[in-house]
């Protein structure tokens, strides 16, 4: 006679299935995640990490444009950059241009955003008109303004003559102040619509009930602007400021096309000086890379200060 043994609880026959299938599903999901992320990681590695590593290597090497790497010479490239006659004038001009461009772009962008926000009938037309210059590339816009400023073919010289600001043909880009403000006008025309769009998104995120409550309490327009609009628009303002400061510190195209750093190096920016050291005056890639590292560190420091100021103001 055969007997059937009853399996006891906890024995191998009644144990729950092991974690094998679940673990295999997790592994497949992880593998799929890595497969999705690997193209982006490869692009970041090739176009960001490797170039930065190459620049760091060049900044500590005697690396001429035609002679190649001649060996390590750290920190001679950095001392040579700091002692270069155009370094501190370029720093001063870049900071001056950054302050002017940032103030004008943020103020004008906010004004245009509020105009579009308050307009009801012409909102679409105004938004399109203000945003239209953004569709033009910066290099193309610089060539357009170069033609407009030309005393031979441009209308600006004749307009200044008729308005009494000058006599005869005038080269707007021929003086340091004219070159600066002529370039600032180009940048404001080109980018004001972009910052208008950023700030308009922030304005549309402010609840209308807040404005209605303020008007019911008798708040005047200036009080509504300073105590409601600006505080609630702070994240958008901070983002716009960071982008504007970063773009201004890295300005190159507009000055290279309009002024080429002139007259007499008065509009030489830091990035333009990097190009000058690498391909024009010194043809020294080591010095150019050292200056690039200095600009990168300064940019990181400025952005850290801005982000900390933003967090501090948000906490308040």
C-alpha positions as CSV (number, residue, x, y, z in Angstrom):
1,X,0.0,0.0,0.0
2,X,1.3,3.4,-0.9
3,X,0.8,6.5,1.3
4,X,0.6,10.1,0.1
5,X,2.8,12.4,2.1
6,X,1.1,15.7,2.9
7,X,3.6,18.6,2.3
8,X,4.3,20.6,5.3
9,X,4.1,24.4,5.4
10,X,7.4,25.9,4.7
11,X,8.7,22.9,2.8
12,X,10.2,23.3,-0.7
13,X,7.0,22.1,-2.3
14,X,4.9,25.0,-1.0
15,X,7.6,27.8,-1.0
16,X,6.7,30.9,-3.0
17,X,8.3,31.4,-6.4
18,X,11.7,33.0,-6.1
19,X,12.6,36.5,-7.3
20,X,13.9,35.2,-10.5
21,X,11.2,36.5,-12.9
22,X,10.9,39.8,-11.2
23,X,14.6,40.3,-11.2
24,X,14.7,39.5,-14.9
25,X,12.0,42.0,-15.6
26,X,13.9,44.7,-13.7
27,X,17.1,43.8,-15.5
28,X,15.3,44.1,-18.9
29,X,13.8,47.5,-17.9
30,X,17.2,48.7,-16.7
31,X,18.8,47.5,-19.9
32,X,16.1,49.3,-22.0
33,X,16.8,52.5,-20.0
34,X,20.5,52.3,-20.7
35,X,19.7,51.7,-24.4
36,X,17.5,54.8,-24.5
37,X,20.1,57.0,-22.7
38,X,23.2,55.7,-24.4
39,X,22.9,57.9,-27.6
40,X,22.6,61.0,-25.5
41,X,25.4,60.0,-23.2
42,X,27.6,59.3,-26.3
43,X,26.8,62.8,-27.7
44,X,27.6,64.4,-24.4
45,X,30.8,62.5,-24.2
46,X,31.9,63.3,-27.7
47,X,30.8,67.0,-27.9
48,X,31.2,68.1,-24.3
49,X,33.5,66.0,-22.2
50,X,36.1,65.2,-24.8
51,X,36.4,68.9,-26.0
52,X,36.7,70.1,-22.4
53,X,39.4,67.6,-21.7
54,X,41.3,68.6,-24.9
55,X,41.0,72.3,-23.9
56,X,42.4,71.5,-20.4
57,X,45.3,69.6,-22.0
58,X,46.0,72.4,-24.5
59,X,45.9,75.1,-21.7
60,X,48.8,73.4,-19.9
61,X,50.8,72.7,-23.1
62,X,53.0,74.6,-25.5
63,X,50.7,74.1,-28.4
64,X,51.1,76.2,-31.5
65,X,48.6,76.3,-34.3
66,X,51.0,74.9,-36.9
67,X,53.6,73.2,-34.7
68,X,51.2,71.1,-32.6
69,X,51.9,70.0,-29.0
70,X,55.5,70.8,-27.9
71,X,55.1,69.6,-24.4
72,X,53.9,70.7,-21.0
73,X,54.5,74.3,-20.0
74,X,51.9,74.8,-17.2
75,X,51.2,77.5,-15.9
76,X,53.0,79.7,-18.5
77,X,50.0,80.0,-20.7
78,X,47.9,81.3,-17.9
79,X,50.5,83.9,-16.8
80,X,51.0,85.0,-20.5
81,X,47.2,85.5,-20.9
82,X,46.9,87.5,-17.7
83,X,49.9,89.7,-18.8
84,X,48.6,90.1,-22.3
85,X,48.0,93.8,-23.1
86,X,44.4,93.2,-24.4
87,X,43.2,90.9,-21.5
88,X,42.1,93.5,-19.0
89,X,40.6,95.9,-21.6
90,X,38.7,92.9,-23.0
91,X,37.5,92.0,-19.5
92,X,36.3,95.6,-18.9
93,X,34.5,95.9,-22.2
94,X,32.8,92.5,-21.8
95,X,31.5,93.4,-18.4
96,X,30.3,96.8,-19.6
97,X,28.6,95.2,-22.6
98,X,27.0,92.5,-20.4
99,X,25.6,95.1,-18.0
100,X,24.1,97.3,-20.7
101,X,22.7,94.4,-22.8
102,X,21.2,92.6,-19.8
103,X,19.5,95.7,-18.4
104,X,18.1,96.8,-21.8
105,X,17.0,93.3,-22.8
106,X,15.3,92.4,-19.5
107,X,13.6,95.9,-19.2
108,X,12.4,95.9,-22.8
109,X,11.4,92.2,-22.8
110,X,9.3,92.8,-19.7
111,X,7.7,95.9,-21.2
112,X,6.8,94.1,-24.4
113,X,5.5,91.1,-22.5
114,X,3.2,93.3,-20.4
115,X,2.1,95.1,-23.6
116,X,1.2,91.8,-25.2
117,X,-0.5,90.6,-22.0
118,X,-2.7,93.6,-21.6
119,X,-3.6,93.9,-25.3
120,X,-6.7,92.0,-26.3
121,X,-7.4,92.9,-29.9
122,X,-3.8,93.0,-31.3
123,X,-2.2,90.4,-29.1
124,X,-1.4,87.9,-31.9
125,X,-0.1,90.6,-34.2
126,X,2.1,92.2,-31.5
127,X,3.5,88.9,-30.4
128,X,4.4,87.9,-33.9
129,X,5.9,91.3,-34.7
130,X,8.1,91.3,-31.6
131,X,9.2,87.7,-32.1
132,X,9.9,87.9,-35.8
133,X,13.5,89.2,-35.5
134,X,14.3,86.1,-33.4
135,X,13.8,83.9,-36.5
136,X,16.8,85.6,-38.2
137,X,20.2,84.2,-37.4
138,X,22.6,86.4,-35.4
139,X,25.2,86.3,-38.1
140,X,22.6,87.3,-40.7
141,X,21.3,90.1,-38.5
142,X,24.8,91.4,-38.0
143,X,25.4,91.5,-41.7
144,X,22.1,93.4,-42.2
145,X,23.1,96.0,-39.6
146,X,26.6,96.2,-41.1
147,X,24.9,97.3,-44.3
148,X,22.6,99.7,-42.5
149,X,25.5,101.4,-40.7
150,X,27.6,101.6,-43.9
151,X,28.2,105.3,-44.8
152,X,28.3,104.4,-48.5
153,X,25.1,102.3,-48.9
154,X,23.3,102.4,-45.5
155,X,20.5,104.8,-44.6
156,X,21.7,105.5,-41.1
157,X,24.4,108.0,-42.0
158,X,22.0,110.1,-44.2
159,X,19.4,110.0,-41.4
160,X,21.8,111.3,-38.8
161,X,22.8,114.0,-41.3
162,X,19.2,115.1,-41.8
163,X,18.4,115.1,-38.1
164,X,21.4,117.3,-37.4
165,X,23.4,114.8,-35.3
166,X,26.3,114.7,-37.8
167,X,27.5,116.4,-41.0
168,X,28.1,114.4,-44.2
169,X,28.9,110.7,-44.2
170,X,29.3,109.3,-40.8
171,X,30.7,105.9,-39.9
172,X,28.6,104.7,-36.9
173,X,31.1,101.9,-36.2
174,X,34.1,104.2,-36.5
175,X,34.2,105.3,-32.9
176,X,34.3,103.3,-29.7
177,X,30.9,104.5,-28.4
178,X,29.3,104.2,-31.8
179,X,30.5,100.7,-32.2
180,X,29.3,99.7,-28.7
181,X,25.8,101.2,-29.0
182,X,25.4,100.1,-32.6
183,X,26.1,96.5,-31.6
184,X,23.8,96.9,-28.5
185,X,21.0,98.1,-30.8
186,X,21.5,95.0,-33.0
187,X,21.4,92.7,-30.0
188,X,18.3,94.3,-28.5
189,X,16.5,94.2,-31.8
190,X,17.4,90.5,-32.3
191,X,16.8,89.2,-28.8
192,X,14.1,91.4,-27.2
193,X,11.3,89.2,-28.7
194,X,12.9,86.1,-27.2
195,X,13.0,87.5,-23.7
196,X,9.5,88.9,-24.2
197,X,8.3,85.3,-24.8
198,X,10.0,84.0,-21.7
199,X,8.6,86.7,-19.5
200,X,5.1,86.4,-21.2
201,X,5.0,82.8,-20.1
202,X,5.7,83.9,-16.6
203,X,3.0,86.6,-16.7
204,X,0.4,84.2,-17.9
205,X,1.2,81.9,-15.0
206,X,0.1,84.6,-12.5
207,X,-3.5,84.0,-11.4
208,X,-5.9,86.7,-12.4
209,X,-7.6,86.4,-9.0
210,X,-4.5,88.0,-7.4
211,X,-4.8,91.1,-9.6
212,X,-8.6,91.3,-9.0
213,X,-8.1,91.1,-5.3
214,X,-5.4,93.9,-5.4
215,X,-7.7,96.2,-7.5
216,X,-10.6,95.6,-5.1
217,X,-8.3,96.6,-2.3
218,X,-7.5,99.9,-4.1
219,X,-3.9,99.1,-5.2
220,X,-2.6,101.5,-7.8
221,X,-0.9,100.1,-11.0
222,X,2.6,100.8,-9.8
223,X,1.9,99.0,-6.5
224,X,0.4,96.1,-8.4
225,X,3.6,95.9,-10.6
226,X,6.1,96.2,-7.7
227,X,4.3,94.0,-5.1
228,X,2.6,91.4,-7.3
229,X,3.9,91.2,-10.8
230,X,7.7,91.4,-10.0
231,X,7.7,89.0,-7.0
232,X,5.6,86.4,-8.8
233,X,7.6,86.8,-12.0
234,X,10.9,86.2,-10.1
235,X,11.6,82.7,-11.5
236,X,11.1,83.9,-15.1
237,X,13.2,87.0,-14.4
238,X,16.0,84.9,-12.9
239,X,16.0,82.5,-15.9
240,X,16.1,85.4,-18.4
241,X,18.9,87.1,-16.4
242,X,21.0,84.0,-16.3
243,X,20.6,83.4,-20.0
244,X,21.2,87.0,-20.9
245,X,24.3,87.3,-18.8
246,X,25.7,84.0,-20.1
247,X,25.1,85.0,-23.7
248,X,26.6,88.5,-23.2
249,X,29.7,87.2,-21.6
250,X,30.2,84.8,-24.6
251,X,29.5,87.4,-27.2
252,X,31.4,86.9,-30.4
253,X,29.5,86.9,-33.7
254,X,28.1,90.3,-33.6
255,X,31.3,92.0,-32.7
256,X,33.4,89.9,-35.1
257,X,31.1,90.9,-38.0
258,X,30.4,94.5,-37.1
259,X,33.7,95.8,-35.6
260,X,36.3,93.0,-35.5
261,X,37.2,94.3,-32.1
262,X,37.9,97.8,-33.3
263,X,38.4,100.6,-33.5
264,X,41.8,100.1,-31.8
265,X,40.6,97.1,-29.9
266,X,37.9,99.1,-28.0
267,X,35.2,96.5,-28.7
268,X,37.3,93.3,-28.1
269,X,35.4,90.8,-26.1
270,X,36.9,87.8,-24.2
271,X,35.7,85.2,-26.7
272,X,37.0,87.4,-29.5
273,X,40.3,87.6,-27.8
274,X,40.4,83.8,-27.6
275,X,39.9,83.7,-31.4
276,X,42.5,86.3,-31.9
277,X,45.1,84.4,-29.8
278,X,44.4,81.2,-31.6
279,X,44.1,82.2,-35.3
280,X,45.3,85.8,-35.8
281,X,47.9,87.4,-33.6
282,X,49.7,84.7,-31.6
283,X,48.4,81.6,-33.3
284,X,48.9,80.0,-30.0
285,X,46.3,77.4,-29.1
286,X,47.8,76.9,-25.6
287,X,47.2,80.6,-24.7
288,X,43.7,80.5,-26.3
289,X,42.8,77.4,-24.4
290,X,44.1,78.9,-21.1
291,X,41.9,82.0,-21.7
292,X,39.0,79.7,-22.5
293,X,39.5,78.0,-19.1
294,X,39.5,81.3,-17.4
295,X,36.3,82.4,-19.1
296,X,34.7,79.0,-18.2
297,X,35.6,79.3,-14.5
298,X,34.3,82.9,-14.4
299,X,31.1,81.9,-16.1
300,X,30.6,79.0,-13.6
301,X,31.2,81.4,-10.7
302,X,28.8,84.0,-12.1
303,X,26.1,81.4,-12.6
304,X,26.6,80.0,-9.1
305,X,26.2,83.4,-7.6
306,X,23.1,84.0,-9.6
307,X,21.5,80.7,-8.6
308,X,22.4,81.3,-4.9
309,X,20.9,84.8,-5.1
310,X,17.7,83.2,-6.7
311,X,17.4,80.6,-4.0
312,X,17.9,83.2,-1.3
313,X,15.3,85.5,-2.8
314,X,12.9,82.6,-3.2
315,X,13.3,81.6,0.4
316,X,12.4,85.2,1.5
